[in-house]
Amino acid sequence: MNNPHTAPIPPIPPAPRPSGTPDNRPLRKRALVWVVGSALFLGGVAIGSAGSGGQQTTAHTAKPDATITATTTAKPKPEPRPTVTKTVEAEAAPAPTVTVTKTATAPAADPGSGSSSQDSADSSCTLTSNSGNCYAAGQFCRNRDHGATTSTASGRSIKCAYSSNAWRWTYS
């Protein structure tokens, strides 16, 4: 079986005949080649000599034809029209709104009025949710509170910052 990864070995050509040795082919094959070649040559000579087929050639003179002249005029290209360009100014992106609330301390209440310490802690928040509660760290910020700072109900400072793909209140 042949190996498909190797090139095939070419056949060995026959050795050339030494000079002076007679041709081994039979005489009838050699004579036939000469007869066919001579017949083709003579046939070509006979066809080529027939040439004009016995017809006489005549001289042909050209007669002048009428000359036709076509004239075209090119129209001038129209002048370009003025181009109207409208310039639009880009609107600036809205910046975060920071709301600052100033807290004033209220006069001390009577001990018997019933106010609790929770009420005073709620008043320390500068920003409150829509329901009025103080924010705690981790809660989402409103759009208007982005970048703002406030304090939790316990008084610890928090800031609205972009964290975990959302705006959230984080300890500052």
Secondary structure, DSSP 8 states (H G I E B T S, - for coil): ---TTS------------TT----S-HHHHHHHHHHHHHHHHHHHHHHHHTTTT--------------------------------------------------------TTS---HHHHHHTT-SSB-TTS-B--TTSB--GGGTT-EEE-TTS-EEEEEEETTEEEEEE-
